[in-house]
Amino acid sequence: MIEVIWGSAKEKPISSRSLAEDLTANLASDGYLYLGYPIIGSPTGPMKLDALLLSPTCGLIAFDLVEGNGPG
């Protein structure tokens, strides 16, 4: 089971919610999905990630979400 940890997903709320729903419904793995606050350091300064999945089966997966109108 994927446990969703919500931070501040103000910038991309629809994409964040969709990712959380899809992963919790369809991923047959345990782990944690962090949404809205993961920050990592880089040589050029801090870099914000939209979502981060930590799982013993899947490993570490970073997500760069796109918020938009969708197909239309």
Predicted model as a PDB file, atoms N, CA, C, CB and O in Angstrom, pLDDT in the B-factor column:
MODEL        1                                                                  
ATOM      1  N   MET A   1       0.847  -1.182   0.000  1.00 90.00           N  
ATOM      2  CA  MET A   1       0.000   0.000   0.000  1.00 90.00           C  
ATOM      3  C   MET A   1       0.891   1.244   0.000  1.00 90.00           C  
ATOM      4  CB  MET A   1      -0.963  -0.001   1.228  1.00 90.00           C  
ATOM      5  O   MET A   1       1.864   1.322   0.750  1.00 90.00           O  
ATOM      6  N   ILE A   2       0.552   2.196  -0.836  1.00 92.00           N  
ATOM      7  CA  ILE A   2       1.263   3.461  -0.902  1.00 92.00           C  
ATOM      8  C   ILE A   2       0.599   4.445   0.065  1.00 92.00           C  
ATOM      9  CB  ILE A   2       1.274   4.022  -2.360  1.00 92.00           C  
ATOM     10  O   ILE A   2      -0.600   4.705  -0.034  1.00 92.00           O  
ATOM     11  N   GLU A   3       1.376   4.985   0.990  1.00 94.00           N  
ATOM     12  CA  GLU A   3       0.873   5.995   1.911  1.00 94.00           C  
ATOM     13  C   GLU A   3       1.225   7.366   1.340  1.00 94.00           C  
ATOM     14  CB  GLU A   3       1.469   5.807   3.351  1.00 94.00           C  
ATOM     15  O   GLU A   3       2.382   7.631   1.015  1.00 94.00           O  
ATOM     16  N   VAL A   4       0.231   8.226   1.220  1.00 94.00           N  
ATOM     17  CA  VAL A   4       0.426   9.552   0.644  1.00 94.00           C  
ATOM     18  C   VAL A   4       0.658  10.553   1.771  1.00 94.00           C  
ATOM     19  CB  VAL A   4      -0.795   9.971  -0.227  1.00 94.00           C  
ATOM     20  O   VAL A   4      -0.140  10.653   2.703  1.00 94.00           O  
ATOM     21  N   ILE A   5       1.773  11.298   1.670  1.00 92.00           N  
ATOM     22  CA  ILE A   5       2.116  12.340   2.628  1.00 92.00           C  
ATOM     23  C   ILE A   5       1.967  13.678   1.904  1.00 92.00           C  
ATOM     24  CB  ILE A   5       3.579  12.148   3.207  1.00 92.00           C  
ATOM     25  O   ILE A   5       2.722  13.988   0.982  1.00 92.00           O  
ATOM     26  N   TRP A   6       0.982  14.462   2.337  1.00 90.00           N  
ATOM     27  CA  TRP A   6       0.678  15.729   1.661  1.00 90.00           C  
ATOM     28  C   TRP A   6       1.422  16.882   2.297  1.00 90.00           C  
ATOM     29  CB  TRP A   6      -0.821  16.007   1.686  1.00 90.00           C  
ATOM     30  O   TRP A   6       1.373  17.076   3.512  1.00 90.00           O  
ATOM     31  N   GLY A   7       2.104  17.638   1.473  1.00 84.00           N  
ATOM     32  CA  GLY A   7       2.707  18.903   1.866  1.00 84.00           C  
ATOM     33  C   GLY A   7       1.862  20.003   1.269  1.00 84.00           C  
ATOM     34  O   GLY A   7       0.633  19.942   1.303  1.00 84.00           O  
ATOM     35  N   SER A   8       2.517  21.003   0.723  1.00 77.00           N  
ATOM     36  CA  SER A   8       1.825  22.108   0.082  1.00 77.00           C  
ATOM     37  C   SER A   8       1.851  21.893  -1.425  1.00 77.00           C  
ATOM     38  CB  SER A   8       2.468  23.469   0.463  1.00 77.00           C  
ATOM     39  O   SER A   8       2.853  22.183  -2.078  1.00 77.00           O  
ATOM     40  N   ALA A   9       0.762  21.390  -1.976  1.00 69.00           N  
ATOM     41  CA  ALA A   9       0.670  21.137  -3.416  1.00 69.00           C  
ATOM     42  C   ALA A   9      -0.171  22.227  -4.073  1.00 69.00           C  
ATOM     43  CB  ALA A   9       0.060  19.733  -3.696  1.00 69.00           C  
ATOM     44  O   ALA A   9      -0.990  21.942  -4.946  1.00 69.00           O  
ATOM     45  N   LYS A  10       0.031  23.472  -3.655  1.00 74.00           N  
ATOM     46  CA  LYS A  10      -0.770  24.586  -4.155  1.00 74.00           C  
ATOM     47  C   LYS A  10      -0.523  24.874  -5.630  1.00 74.00           C  
ATOM     48  CB  LYS A  10      -0.487  25.823  -3.348  1.00 74.00           C  
ATOM     49  O   LYS A  10      -1.441  25.280  -6.343  1.00 74.00           O  
ATOM     50  N   GLU A  11       0.710  24.668  -6.097  1.00 77.00           N  
ATOM     51  CA  GLU A  11       1.049  25.010  -7.468  1.00 77.00           C  
ATOM     52  C   GLU A  11       0.420  24.051  -8.479  1.00 77.00           C  
ATOM     53  CB  GLU A  11       2.549  25.020  -7.636  1.00 77.00           C  
ATOM     54  O   GLU A  11       0.064  24.465  -9.583  1.00 77.00           O  
ATOM     55  N   LYS A  12       0.281  22.793  -8.119  1.00 85.00           N  
ATOM     56  CA  LYS A  12      -0.232  21.789  -9.061  1.00 85.00           C  
ATOM     57  C   LYS A  12      -1.213  20.845  -8.353  1.00 85.00           C  
ATOM     58  CB  LYS A  12       0.939  20.979  -9.689  1.00 85.00           C  
ATOM     59  O   LYS A  12      -0.940  19.649  -8.248  1.00 85.00           O  
ATOM     60  N   PRO A  13      -2.339  21.359  -7.870  1.00 86.00           N  
ATOM     61  CA  PRO A  13      -3.249  20.531  -7.069  1.00 86.00           C  
ATOM     62  C   PRO A  13      -3.934  19.415  -7.850  1.00 86.00           C  
ATOM     63  CB  PRO A  13      -4.294  21.397  -6.454  1.00 86.00           C  
ATOM     64  O   PRO A  13      -4.100  18.317  -7.319  1.00 86.00           O  
ATOM     65  N   ILE A  14      -4.332  19.660  -9.085  1.00 88.00           N  
ATOM     66  CA  ILE A  14      -5.051  18.640  -9.856  1.00 88.00           C  
ATOM     67  C   ILE A  14      -4.113  17.506 -10.245  1.00 88.00           C  
ATOM     68  CB  ILE A  14      -5.689  19.259 -11.116  1.00 88.00           C  
ATOM     69  O   ILE A  14      -4.463  16.333 -10.115  1.00 88.00           O  
ATOM     70  N   SER A  15      -2.925  17.853 -10.721  1.00 91.00           N  
ATOM     71  CA  SER A  15      -1.939  16.832 -11.090  1.00 91.00           C  
ATOM     72  C   SER A  15      -1.499  16.023  -9.878  1.00 91.00           C  
ATOM     73  CB  SER A  15      -0.722  17.480 -11.753  1.00 91.00           C  
ATOM     74  O   SER A  15      -1.331  14.807  -9.973  1.00 91.00           O  
ATOM     75  N   SER A  16      -1.312  16.685  -8.740  1.00 91.00           N  
ATOM     76  CA  SER A  16      -0.900  15.995  -7.522  1.00 91.00           C  
ATOM     77  C   SER A  16      -1.958  15.003  -7.072  1.00 91.00           C  
ATOM     78  CB  SER A  16      -0.618  17.000  -6.410  1.00 91.00           C  
ATOM     79  O   SER A  16      -1.646  13.859  -6.739  1.00 91.00           O  
ATOM     80  N   ARG A  17      -3.211  15.442  -7.064  1.00 92.00           N  
ATOM     81  CA  ARG A  17      -4.306  14.562  -6.654  1.00 92.00           C  
ATOM     82  C   ARG A  17      -4.438  13.376  -7.608  1.00 92.00           C  
ATOM     83  CB  ARG A  17      -5.627  15.343  -6.594  1.00 92.00           C  
ATOM     84  O   ARG A  17      -4.655  12.246  -7.169  1.00 92.00           O  
ATOM     85  N   SER A  18      -4.310  13.629  -8.905  1.00 93.00           N  
ATOM     86  CA  SER A  18      -4.407  12.565  -9.902  1.00 93.00           C  
ATOM     87  C   SER A  18      -3.294  11.535  -9.729  1.00 93.00           C  
ATOM     88  CB  SER A  18      -4.359  13.153 -11.310  1.00 93.00           C  
ATOM     89  O   SER A  18      -3.545  10.332  -9.798  1.00 93.00           O  
ATOM     90  N   LEU A  19      -2.065  12.001  -9.504  1.00 93.00           N  
ATOM     91  CA  LEU A  19      -0.944  11.089  -9.277  1.00 93.00           C  
ATOM     92  C   LEU A  19      -1.183  10.233  -8.036  1.00 93.00           C  
ATOM     93  CB  LEU A  19       0.369  11.876  -9.133  1.00 93.00           C  
ATOM     94  O   LEU A  19      -0.972   9.021  -8.066  1.00 93.00           O  
ATOM     95  N   ALA A  20      -1.621  10.859  -6.951  1.00 94.00           N  
ATOM     96  CA  ALA A  20      -1.879  10.124  -5.711  1.00 94.00           C  
ATOM     97  C   ALA A  20      -2.963   9.067  -5.911  1.00 94.00           C  
ATOM     98  CB  ALA A  20      -2.287  11.092  -4.593  1.00 94.00           C  
ATOM     99  O   ALA A  20      -2.821   7.936  -5.447  1.00 94.00           O  
ATOM    100  N   GLU A  21      -4.036   9.427  -6.594  1.00 94.00           N  
ATOM    101  CA  GLU A  21      -5.132   8.472  -6.833  1.00 94.00           C  
ATOM    102  C   GLU A  21      -4.663   7.318  -7.714  1.00 94.00           C  
ATOM    103  CB  GLU A  21      -6.338   9.182  -7.491  1.00 94.00           C  
ATOM    104  O   GLU A  21      -4.970   6.161  -7.429  1.00 94.00           O  
ATOM    105  N   ASP A  22      -3.929   7.616  -8.769  1.00 93.00           N  
ATOM    106  CA  ASP A  22      -3.455   6.568  -9.682  1.00 93.00           C  
ATOM    107  C   ASP A  22      -2.494   5.604  -8.998  1.00 93.00           C  
ATOM    108  CB  ASP A  22      -2.774   7.194 -10.890  1.00 93.00           C  
ATOM    109  O   ASP A  22      -2.617   4.389  -9.155  1.00 93.00           O  
ATOM    110  N   LEU A  23      -1.542   6.137  -8.244  1.00 93.00           N  
ATOM    111  CA  LEU A  23      -0.557   5.262  -7.605  1.00 93.00           C  
ATOM    112  C   LEU A  23      -1.171   4.412  -6.495  1.00 93.00           C  
ATOM    113  CB  LEU A  23       0.585   6.091  -7.041  1.00 93.00           C  
ATOM    114  O   LEU A  23      -0.846   3.231  -6.372  1.00 93.00           O  
ATOM    115  N   THR A  24      -2.051   4.994  -5.689  1.00 92.00           N  
ATOM    116  CA  THR A  24      -2.649   4.208  -4.604  1.00 92.00           C  
ATOM    117  C   THR A  24      -3.603   3.147  -5.138  1.00 92.00           C  
ATOM    118  CB  THR A  24      -3.387   5.124  -3.632  1.00 92.00           C  
ATOM    119  O   THR A  24      -3.781   2.106  -4.506  1.00 92.00           O  
ATOM    120  N   ALA A  25      -4.217   3.394  -6.288  1.00 93.00           N  
ATOM    121  CA  ALA A  25      -5.165   2.428  -6.852  1.00 93.00           C  
ATOM    122  C   ALA A  25      -4.482   1.351  -7.700  1.00 93.00           C  
ATOM    123  CB  ALA A  25      -6.196   3.155  -7.694  1.00 93.00           C  
ATOM    124  O   ALA A  25      -4.969   0.222  -7.770  1.00 93.00           O  
ATOM    125  N   ASN A  26      -3.367   1.687  -8.339  1.00 89.00           N  
ATOM    126  CA  ASN A  26      -2.810   0.785  -9.349  1.00 89.00           C  
ATOM    127  C   ASN A  26      -1.424   0.218  -9.072  1.00 89.00           C  
ATOM    128  CB  ASN A  26      -2.764   1.485 -10.616  1.00 89.00           C  
ATOM    129  O   ASN A  26      -0.998  -0.700  -9.773  1.00 89.00           O  
ATOM    130  N   LEU A  27      -0.713   0.726  -8.088  1.00 85.00           N  
ATOM    131  CA  LEU A  27       0.646   0.260  -7.839  1.00 85.00           C  
ATOM    132  C   LEU A  27       0.628  -0.815  -6.766  1.00 85.00           C  
ATOM    133  CB  LEU A  27       1.564   1.428  -7.422  1.00 85.00           C  
ATOM    134  O   LEU A  27       0.223  -0.559  -5.632  1.00 85.00           O  
ATOM    135  N   ALA A  28       1.067  -2.016  -7.121  1.00 85.00           N  
ATOM    136  CA  ALA A  28       1.089  -3.136  -6.178  1.00 85.00           C  
ATOM    137  C   ALA A  28       2.422  -3.144  -5.443  1.00 85.00           C  
ATOM    138  CB  ALA A  28       0.857  -4.491  -6.911  1.00 85.00           C  
ATOM    139  O   ALA A  28       3.230  -4.055  -5.620  1.00 85.00           O  
ATOM    140  N   SER A  29       2.647  -2.140  -4.628  1.00 86.00           N  
ATOM    141  CA  SER A  29       3.893  -2.006  -3.896  1.00 86.00           C  
ATOM    142  C   SER A  29       3.629  -1.227  -2.622  1.00 86.00           C  
ATOM    143  CB  SER A  29       4.975  -1.313  -4.755  1.00 86.00           C  
ATOM    144  O   SER A  29       2.631  -0.517  -2.510  1.00 86.00           O  
ATOM    145  N   ASP A  30       4.525  -1.365  -1.669  1.00 92.00           N  
ATOM    146  CA  ASP A  30       4.468  -0.555  -0.457  1.00 92.00           C  
ATOM    147  C   ASP A  30       5.381   0.636  -0.635  1.00 92.00           C  
ATOM    148  CB  ASP A  30       4.869  -1.378   0.797  1.00 92.00           C  
ATOM    149  O   ASP A  30       6.322   0.600  -1.428  1.00 92.00           O  
ATOM    150  N   GLY A  31       5.097   1.692   0.105  1.00 95.00           N  
ATOM    151  CA  GLY A  31       5.973   2.850   0.047  1.00 95.00           C  
ATOM    152  C   GLY A  31       5.269   4.120   0.452  1.00 95.00           C  
ATOM    153  O   GLY A  31       4.151   4.107   0.968  1.00 95.00           O  
ATOM    154  N   TYR A  32       5.958   5.218   0.204  1.00 96.00           N  
ATOM    155  CA  TYR A  32       5.461   6.530   0.567  1.00 96.00           C  
ATOM    156  C   TYR A  32       5.537   7.450  -0.639  1.00 96.00           C  
ATOM    157  CB  TYR A  32       6.256   7.112   1.749  1.00 96.00           C  
ATOM    158  O   TYR A  32       6.533   7.462  -1.362  1.00 96.00           O  
ATOM    159  N   LEU A  33       4.477   8.221  -0.852  1.00 94.00           N  
ATOM    160  CA  LEU A  33       4.444   9.232  -1.898  1.00 94.00           C  
ATOM    161  C   LEU A  33       4.377  10.589  -1.204  1.00 94.00           C  
ATOM    162  CB  LEU A  33       3.225   9.018  -2.881  1.00 94.00           C  
ATOM    163  O   LEU A  33       3.393  10.911  -0.539  1.00 94.00           O  
ATOM    164  N   TYR A  34       5.433  11.375  -1.366  1.00 93.00           N  
ATOM    165  CA  TYR A  34       5.497  12.711  -0.789  1.00 93.00           C  
ATOM    166  C   TYR A  34       5.115  13.718  -1.862  1.00 93.00           C  
ATOM    167  CB  TYR A  34       6.914  13.015  -0.216  1.00 93.00           C  
ATOM    168  O   TYR A  34       5.717  13.755  -2.935  1.00 93.00           O  
ATOM    169  N   LEU A  35       4.114  14.531  -1.565  1.00 91.00           N  
ATOM    170  CA  LEU A  35       3.612  15.522  -2.526  1.00 91.00           C  
ATOM    171  C   LEU A  35       3.723  16.932  -1.963  1.00 91.00           C  
ATOM    172  CB  LEU A  35       2.152  15.219  -2.901  1.00 91.00           C  
ATOM    173  O   LEU A  35       3.282  17.198  -0.845  1.00 91.00           O  
ATOM    174  N   GLY A  36       4.312  17.832  -2.740  1.00 83.00           N  
ATOM    175  CA  GLY A  36       4.250  19.243  -2.414  1.00 83.00           C  
ATOM    176  C   GLY A  36       5.352  19.834  -1.577  1.00 83.00           C  
ATOM    177  O   GLY A  36       5.297  21.031  -1.294  1.00 83.00           O  
ATOM    178  N   TYR A  37       6.363  19.074  -1.154  1.00 75.00           N  
ATOM    179  CA  TYR A  37       7.424  19.714  -0.390  1.00 75.00           C  
ATOM    180  C   TYR A  37       8.806  19.088  -0.493  1.00 75.00           C  
ATOM    181  CB  TYR A  37       7.039  19.738   1.002  1.00 75.00           C  
ATOM    182  O   TYR A  37       9.726  19.601   0.144  1.00 75.00           O  
ATOM    183  N   PRO A  38       9.014  18.034  -1.237  1.00 68.00           N  
ATOM    184  CA  PRO A  38      10.386  17.500  -1.288  1.00 68.00           C  
ATOM    185  C   PRO A  38      11.359  18.503  -1.927  1.00 68.00           C  
ATOM    186  CB  PRO A  38      10.411  16.173  -2.074  1.00 68.00           C  
ATOM    187  O   PRO A  38      11.114  19.007  -3.023  1.00 68.00           O  
ATOM    188  N   ILE A  39      12.450  18.778  -1.232  1.00 77.00           N  
ATOM    189  CA  ILE A  39      13.481  19.668  -1.742  1.00 77.00           C  
ATOM    190  C   ILE A  39      14.816  18.948  -1.602  1.00 77.00           C  
ATOM    191  CB  ILE A  39      13.486  21.045  -0.982  1.00 77.00           C  
ATOM    192  O   ILE A  39      15.113  18.359  -0.562  1.00 77.00           O  
ATOM    193  N   ILE A  40      15.612  19.004  -2.659  1.00 78.00           N  
ATOM    194  CA  ILE A  40      16.947  18.414  -2.611  1.00 78.00           C  
ATOM    195  C   ILE A  40      17.973  19.503  -2.904  1.00 78.00           C  
ATOM    196  CB  ILE A  40      17.080  17.235  -3.624  1.00 78.00           C  
ATOM    197  O   ILE A  40      17.675  20.486  -3.583  1.00 78.00           O  
ATOM    198  N   GLY A  41      19.173  19.318  -2.390  1.00 83.00           N  
ATOM    199  CA  GLY A  41      20.245  20.266  -2.646  1.00 83.00           C  
ATOM    200  C   GLY A  41      20.980  19.924  -3.926  1.00 83.00           C  
ATOM    201  O   GLY A  41      21.115  18.756  -4.288  1.00 83.00           O  
ATOM    202  N   SER A  42      21.446  20.940  -4.595  1.00 83.00           N  
ATOM    203  CA  SER A  42      22.249  20.758  -5.799  1.00 83.00           C  
ATOM    204  C   SER A  42      23.361  21.803  -5.766  1.00 83.00           C  
ATOM    205  CB  SER A  42      21.374  20.886  -7.107  1.00 83.00           C  
ATOM    206  O   SER A  42      23.301  22.735  -4.964  1.00 83.00           O  
ATOM    207  N   PRO A  43      24.367  21.668  -6.615  1.00 90.00           N  
ATOM    208  CA  PRO A  43      25.443  22.663  -6.628  1.00 90.00           C  
ATOM    209  C   PRO A  43      24.957  24.082  -6.914  1.00 90.00           C  
ATOM    210  CB  PRO A  43      26.473  22.277  -7.651  1.00 90.00           C  
ATOM    211  O   PRO A  43      25.604  25.048  -6.509  1.00 90.00           O  
ATOM    212  N   THR A  44      23.833  24.219  -7.603  1.00 89.00           N  
ATOM    213  CA  THR A  44      23.303  25.543  -7.923  1.00 89.00           C  
ATOM    214  C   THR A  44      22.278  26.028  -6.907  1.00 89.00           C  
ATOM    215  CB  THR A  44      22.683  25.527  -9.296  1.00 89.00           C  
ATOM    216  O   THR A  44      21.718  27.112  -7.070  1.00 89.00           O  
ATOM    217  N   GLY A  45      22.022  25.244  -5.862  1.00 85.00           N  
ATOM    218  CA  GLY A  45      21.067  25.638  -4.826  1.00 85.00           C  
ATOM    219  C   GLY A  45      19.948  24.610  -4.698  1.00 85.00           C  
ATOM    220  O   GLY A  45      19.990  23.561  -5.342  1.00 85.00           O  
ATOM    221  N   PRO A  46      18.944  24.908  -3.866  1.00 82.00           N  
ATOM    222  CA  PRO A  46      17.854  23.951  -3.660  1.00 82.00           C  
ATOM    223  C   PRO A  46      16.998  23.779  -4.905  1.00 82.00           C  
ATOM    224  CB  PRO A  46      16.982  24.395  -2.502  1.00 82.00           C  
ATOM    225  O   PRO A  46      16.781  24.718  -5.671  1.00 82.00           O  
ATOM    226  N   MET A  47      16.511  22.532  -5.089  1.00 79.00           N  
ATOM    227  CA  MET A  47      15.650  22.216  -6.226  1.00 79.00           C  
ATOM    228  C   MET A  47      14.393  21.541  -5.676  1.00 79.00           C  
ATOM    229  CB  MET A  47      16.390  21.292  -7.276  1.00 79.00           C  
ATOM    230  O   MET A  47      14.478  20.524  -4.988  1.00 79.00           O  
ATOM    231  N   LYS A  48      13.234  22.110  -5.982  1.00 81.00           N  
ATOM    232  CA  LYS A  48      11.963  21.575  -5.500  1.00 81.00           C  
ATOM    233  C   LYS A  48      11.467  20.489  -6.444  1.00 81.00           C  
ATOM    234  CB  LYS A  48      10.910  22.698  -5.364  1.00 81.00           C  
ATOM    235  O   LYS A  48      11.488  20.655  -7.664  1.00 81.00           O  
ATOM    236  N   LEU A  49      11.029  19.395  -5.878  1.00 84.00           N  
ATOM    237  CA  LEU A  49      10.414  18.307  -6.638  1.00 84.00           C  
ATOM    238  C   LEU A  49       8.916  18.335  -6.371  1.00 84.00           C  
ATOM    239  CB  LEU A  49      11.030  16.914  -6.255  1.00 84.00           C  
ATOM    240  O   LEU A  49       8.495  18.597  -5.245  1.00 84.00           O  
ATOM    241  N   ASP A  50       8.106  18.069  -7.395  1.00 90.00           N  
ATOM    242  CA  ASP A  50       6.664  18.063  -7.213  1.00 90.00           C  
ATOM    243  C   ASP A  50       6.199  16.868  -6.390  1.00 90.00           C  
ATOM    244  CB  ASP A  50       5.971  18.064  -8.558  1.00 90.00           C  
ATOM    245  O   ASP A  50       5.300  16.987  -5.558  1.00 90.00           O  
ATOM    246  N   ALA A  51       6.818  15.718  -6.628  1.00 93.00           N  
ATOM    247  CA  ALA A  51       6.439  14.504  -5.900  1.00 93.00           C  
ATOM    248  C   ALA A  51       7.634  13.565  -5.855  1.00 93.00           C  
ATOM    249  CB  ALA A  51       5.210  13.806  -6.563  1.00 93.00           C  
ATOM    250  O   ALA A  51       8.491  13.572  -6.739  1.00 93.00           O  
ATOM    251  N   LEU A  52       7.666  12.757  -4.803  1.00 93.00           N  
ATOM    252  CA  LEU A  52       8.744  11.806  -4.618  1.00 93.00           C  
ATOM    253  C   LEU A  52       8.154  10.509  -4.084  1.00 93.00           C  
ATOM    254  CB  LEU A  52       9.831  12.365  -3.660  1.00 93.00           C  
ATOM    255  O   LEU A  52       7.474  10.509  -3.058  1.00 93.00           O  
ATOM    256  N   LEU A  53       8.413   9.402  -4.780  1.00 95.00           N  
ATOM    257  CA  LEU A  53       7.940   8.084  -4.358  1.00 95.00           C  
ATOM    258  C   LEU A  53       9.128   7.304  -3.812  1.00 95.00           C  
ATOM    259  CB  LEU A  53       7.256   7.315  -5.542  1.00 95.00           C  
ATOM    260  O   LEU A  53      10.148   7.156  -4.485  1.00 95.00           O  
ATOM    261  N   LEU A  54       8.989   6.809  -2.593  1.00 94.00           N  
ATOM    262  CA  LEU A  54       9.996   5.961  -1.968  1.00 94.00           C  
ATOM    263  C   LEU A  54       9.380   4.593  -1.735  1.00 94.00           C  
ATOM    264  CB  LEU A  54      10.518   6.580  -0.631  1.00 94.00           C  
ATOM    265  O   LEU A  54       8.384   4.468  -1.023  1.00 94.00           O  
ATOM    266  N   SER A  55       9.972   3.569  -2.333  1.00 93.00           N  
ATOM    267  CA  SER A  55       9.409   2.229  -2.247  1.00 93.00           C  
ATOM    268  C   SER A  55      10.527   1.195  -2.278  1.00 93.00           C  
ATOM    269  CB  SER A  55       8.407   1.981  -3.394  1.00 93.00           C  
ATOM    270  O   SER A  55      11.465   1.330  -3.064  1.00 93.00           O  
ATOM    271  N   PRO A  56      10.444   0.162  -1.434  1.00 94.00           N  
ATOM    272  CA  PRO A  56      11.457  -0.890  -1.482  1.00 94.00           C  
ATOM    273  C   PRO A  56      11.452  -1.645  -2.811  1.00 94.00           C  
ATOM    274  CB  PRO A  56      11.242  -1.864  -0.342  1.00 94.00           C  
ATOM    275  O   PRO A  56      12.484  -2.168  -3.231  1.00 94.00           O  
ATOM    276  N   THR A  57      10.311  -1.704  -3.463  1.00 91.00           N  
ATOM    277  CA  THR A  57      10.197  -2.399  -4.745  1.00 91.00           C  
ATOM    278  C   THR A  57      10.591  -1.513  -5.921  1.00 91.00           C  
ATOM    279  CB  THR A  57       8.781  -2.900  -4.938  1.00 91.00           C  
ATOM    280  O   THR A  57      11.327  -1.940  -6.811  1.00 91.00           O  
ATOM    281  N   CYS A  58      10.096  -0.281  -5.919  1.00 89.00           N  
ATOM    282  CA  CYS A  58      10.314   0.639  -7.046  1.00 89.00           C  
ATOM    283  C   CYS A  58      11.559   1.501  -6.886  1.00 89.00           C  
ATOM    284  CB  CYS A  58       9.114   1.534  -7.216  1.00 89.00           C  
ATOM    285  O   CYS A  58      12.072   2.034  -7.869  1.00 89.00           O  
ATOM    286  N   GLY A  59      12.045   1.643  -5.667  1.00 94.00           N  
ATOM    287  CA  GLY A  59      13.185   2.509  -5.411  1.00 94.00           C  
ATOM    288  C   GLY A  59      12.732   3.937  -5.166  1.00 94.00           C  
ATOM    289  O   GLY A  59      11.695   4.181  -4.549  1.00 94.00           O  
ATOM    290  N   LEU A  60      13.528   4.874  -5.659  1.00 93.00           N  
ATOM    291  CA  LEU A  60      13.255   6.295  -5.496  1.00 93.00           C  
ATOM    292  C   LEU A  60      12.882   6.865  -6.862  1.00 93.00           C  
ATOM    293  CB  LEU A  60      14.485   7.048  -4.884  1.00 93.00           C  
ATOM    294  O   LEU A  60      13.657   6.772  -7.813  1.00 93.00           O  
ATOM    295  N   ILE A  61      11.686   7.457  -6.951  1.00 93.00           N  
ATOM    296  CA  ILE A  61      11.215   8.026  -8.212  1.00 93.00           C  
ATOM    297  C   ILE A  61      10.783   9.465  -7.947  1.00 93.00           C  
ATOM    298  CB  ILE A  61      10.035   7.182  -8.820  1.00 93.00           C  
ATOM    299  O   ILE A  61       9.955   9.724  -7.075  1.00 93.00           O  
ATOM    300  N   ALA A  62      11.354  10.399  -8.710  1.00 91.00           N  
ATOM    301  CA  ALA A  62      10.993  11.814  -8.613  1.00 91.00           C  
ATOM    302  C   ALA A  62      10.056  12.155  -9.757  1.00 91.00           C  
ATOM    303  CB  ALA A  62      12.259  12.727  -8.640  1.00 91.00           C  
ATOM    304  O   ALA A  62      10.240  11.692 -10.883  1.00 91.00           O  
ATOM    305  N   PHE A  63       9.047  12.969  -9.464  1.00 92.00           N  
ATOM    306  CA  PHE A  63       8.051  13.360 -10.454  1.00 92.00           C  
ATOM    307  C   PHE A  63       8.106  14.868 -10.684  1.00 92.00           C  
ATOM    308  CB  PHE A  63       6.637  12.931 -10.005  1.00 92.00           C  
ATOM    309  O   PHE A  63       8.168  15.651  -9.735  1.00 92.00           O  
ATOM    310  N   ASP A  64       8.083  15.261 -11.951  1.00 89.00           N  
ATOM    311  CA  ASP A  64       7.940  16.664 -12.349  1.00 89.00           C  
ATOM    312  C   ASP A  64       6.566  16.757 -13.003  1.00 89.00           C  
ATOM    313  CB  ASP A  64       9.115  17.146 -13.336  1.00 89.00           C  
ATOM    314  O   ASP A  64       6.393  16.371 -14.159  1.00 89.00           O  
ATOM    315  N   LEU A  65       5.598  17.267 -12.260  1.00 89.00           N  
ATOM    316  CA  LEU A  65       4.208  17.286 -12.723  1.00 89.00           C  
ATOM    317  C   LEU A  65       3.929  18.506 -13.589  1.00 89.00           C  
ATOM    318  CB  LEU A  65       3.250  17.264 -11.533  1.00 89.00           C  
ATOM    319  O   LEU A  65       4.548  19.557 -13.426  1.00 89.00           O  
ATOM    320  N   VAL A  66       2.985  18.347 -14.512  1.00 87.00           N  
ATOM    321  CA  VAL A  66       2.542  19.435 -15.373  1.00 87.00           C  
ATOM    322  C   VAL A  66       1.064  19.676 -15.089  1.00 87.00           C  
ATOM    323  CB  VAL A  66       2.789  19.107 -16.890  1.00 87.00           C  
ATOM    324  O   VAL A  66       0.243  18.764 -15.187  1.00 87.00           O  
ATOM    325  N   GLU A  67       0.748  20.884 -14.746  1.00 84.00           N  
ATOM    326  CA  GLU A  67      -0.639  21.271 -14.491  1.00 84.00           C  
ATOM    327  C   GLU A  67      -1.154  21.986 -15.728  1.00 84.00           C  
ATOM    328  CB  GLU A  67      -0.763  22.181 -13.215  1.00 84.00           C  
ATOM    329  O   GLU A  67      -0.544  22.956 -16.177  1.00 84.00           O  
ATOM    330  N   GLY A  68      -2.248  21.531 -16.277  1.00 75.00           N  
ATOM    331  CA  GLY A  68      -2.776  22.163 -17.482  1.00 75.00           C  
ATOM    332  C   GLY A  68      -4.229  21.819 -17.682  1.00 75.00           C  
ATOM    333  O   GLY A  68      -4.882  21.255 -16.804  1.00 75.00           O  
ATOM    334  N   ASN A  69      -4.723  22.165 -18.847  1.00 67.00           N  
ATOM    335  CA  ASN A  69      -6.127  21.945 -19.168  1.00 67.00           C  
ATOM    336  C   ASN A  69      -6.416  20.524 -19.615  1.00 67.00           C  
ATOM    337  CB  ASN A  69      -6.559  22.899 -20.235  1.00 67.00           C  
ATOM    338  O   ASN A  69      -7.574  20.105 -19.631  1.00 67.00           O  
ATOM    339  N   GLY A  70      -5.384  19.777 -19.977  1.00 60.00           N  
ATOM    340  CA  GLY A  70      -5.590  18.414 -20.430  1.00 60.00           C  
ATOM    341  C   GLY A  70      -6.007  18.375 -21.890  1.00 60.00           C  
ATOM    342  O   GLY A  70      -6.063  19.412 -22.551  1.00 60.00           O  
ATOM    343  N   PRO A  71      -6.300  17.178 -22.399  1.00 59.00           N  
ATOM    344  CA  PRO A  71      -6.690  17.077 -23.802  1.00 59.00           C  
ATOM    345  C   PRO A  71      -8.046  17.754 -24.026  1.00 59.00           C  
ATOM    346  CB  PRO A  71      -6.746  15.596 -24.245  1.00 59.00           C  
ATOM    347  O   PRO A  71      -8.926  17.706 -23.166  1.00 59.00           O  
ATOM    348  N   GLY A  72      -8.192  18.361 -25.153  1.00 50.00           N  
ATOM    349  CA  GLY A  72      -9.450  19.046 -25.352  1.00 50.00           C  
ATOM    350  C   GLY A  72      -9.809  19.300 -26.725  1.00 50.00           C  
ATOM    351  O   GLY A  72     -10.863  19.878 -26.991  1.00 50.00           O  
TER     352      GLY A  72                                                      
ENDMDL                                                                          
END                                                                             
